[in-house]
């Protein structure tokens, strides 16, 4: 399932490196001492969408929004309750409205555009669409999450869309750590249930801090 959060305009400029602020809000809404820190994240969330930028940072518009996707409905209910209790985001931004979207029905192969850069990491090495190993590693991560959810994990794959004309890499700083990520669509193959699961939990490493969310 997915929550779409309509956002108010900001009165103070949002810094370009705001990802840690989003992560903090997510855990605030889940509540103190939640068990989602570390480990395998069964959720994903986008960056701020429909924004305007200048040389100093980011401004939100009337149509700005973000989304949060989760596999378990229990978590979704906790997040909604948390937002209702504390609808502020950061930099004077408020949650104006919440829309719940059921997980769509997908085919056995879908192309997804990333709503946040895709990060693939093993130990201290970062992999991008330029590395042939990246597809296997993204597949491995998705299969690990499927197994954790108790779902069939075999015969599903994830790969960067090699036909995409304008892939790029982006260096993202999170809490002073630089992460080399990919901005490129992905193709997910498997059963419709596996594809839907990928749409919910995201792709690659560190979806729990705002990487790898899928539109």
Secondary structure, DSSP 8 states (H G I E B T S, - for coil): -EEEEEE---SS-B-S--HHHHHHHHHHHH-TT-TTSSS--SEEE---EEEEEETTEEEEEEEEEEEEEES-HHHHHHHHHHHHH--B-STT-BEEEEEEE------SEEEE-BSS-B-EEETTEEE-TTSTHHHHHHHHHHHHHHHHTT---TT-EEEE-TT-TT-EEEEEEETTEEEEEEE--EEEES-HHHHHHHHHH-SSS-GGGT-S-B-
